[in-house]
Amino acid sequence: MRFVHTMIRITDIEESLDFWVNKMGLIETRRHENEAGKFTLIFLAAPQDEASAHANHSPELELTFNWDSDEVYQTGRSWGHLAYRVNDIYAKCQELMDKGVVINRPPRDGNMAFVKSPDNVSIELIQEGDPLPIQEPWASMENNGNW
């Protein structure tokens, strides 16, 4: 058995791609438009997983957009979060903040932070390797909302 992808439903393709591609830095690997089913599937991979994703070896994030739906999607209590390793937790959080993304749980420990997508999906960012030395302004930053 091999893990393939995680699917989340989205309500706005442009807003979602702005977040996942332009802000988070994922790469669109493929897209499928299904006119009969009236939905679009957009598959994304982390930059370091792009080549393997094209070869069907790395997990991807599948964004599903239902064309005729005006449903507001709710996440269940059993849903937790997606997680991505980053090369520099502080730099990634600063980059996201500069792009207007709220840091819900700052990387006070130099190791972990949380943000949310436009569709309220919680995303954990984890420092690659050992935690970075604790530093300001992150060490004193309070949580913002839930994560």
N, C-alpha and C positions, 0 to 999 in steps of 0.2 A: 504494500500500500504506500502511496505517496501523496502528500498534501499538494493540492492544485491551486486553489484560490479562495479568497474571502470575497463575498458579494455584499455590497451595500446599495440600497436604493437611494437615488438622488432626485431632487426636485427641479434642478436647473443645471443643464449641461455646462454652460459657460461659466457660471459661478463655481461649480464643482471643479472644472478643469483649471480655472484660475487658482483655486486653492491647492489642489493636489499636484498640478504640474508647475505653475509659476511660483507658488510659495513653498510647498513641501519639496519640490524638486524631483517628483516621479516622472517617468517617461511613458508616453502612450505607446504600447506595443502593437495594438490592433484594435479595430472597431468593427462591430457587426450591427447593421441596420436590418430589422425584421419588419417589413411592411405588413405582412399578414398578422403578426402578433402585436404590431404597433409598439415596438420597444427598440431601444438602442443599448448595446453592450459596449463598454469601453474598458479595455484592459490596460492596467498600469503596472510598471515594475520600478523598483529602486534602481538608480543608475548602475550600481555594482552587480545587479541581477539581470540587466537588460539582455545581454547575449544569451544567458541561460534561459530566460523567459521565452525568447524567440525559439529556442530549441526544446521548449516544453519541459525544462528541468527545474526552474525556480518558481516558487509561488508568486501569484500576481494578485492585485486588487482589481476586482471587477465592479465597475460602476454601472448600475442598471437604471435607465431612464424609461419610464412608461409614458408614452406620448399623450394619452388621453386622461391621465390621472391628475386630479387636483387633491389627492389624498395627502395629509400631513402624516409622515411616518413617525412612529413612536418606537423607541428602543425598549426592549424588554428588560426586566430586572436581571435576567440571566446574562445579558450581554455585557461584556467588560470593555475591551479596547483593542485597537491595533497597536503594534509596537514596531519601531524602526530604530536600528543602531545608527548613530551619527558620529562623524570624525571628531567634532568639537561641539559639545552640548551648549556652551556659552555662545559660540559664534552662530550656531543654528537658531537658538532662541532669539538672539539679537536680530538676525536676518528676518525671522518671522515677525517679530515686533515691528521692524521697519516697514514691513509689508502690510501692517494693520492686523496681524493675527494676535489674539489675546493669549497670553501665557497663563493658563489656568492654575498650573502648579509649577512654579519656577524651579530651576535646577539648583536649589540651595545647597545640595550635597555634592555638586559637581558631577552627578551621575544620571539623574532622571528628571524629566519634565513632562508635563501634559498640556496639550492643546486640543481644540475641537474643530471639526470640519464645519462647513456651512450647514450640513444636515445633522449636526449635533453628535457626530461620531467622535468618541474620545480616542486620542492618539498619544501613546507613550513614546517619548524620545529617550533613548538610552545611550550613554556615552560608550563608544567603542573602547575596549580595553579597561584600564583602571580609571576610577573617577579622577576628574581634574581637581586641582587644589581649590578649596572653597574660596570664593572671592565675591566682592561687592560689585554691582548692586544686588546680585542674585541672592546672597546669603541672608539679606534682610527683607527681601521681597515677600509679600504676603500672597496667599492663594487668591485667585480671582474667580469666583463662581465655583461650580463643582467640576470634578474631573473623573 
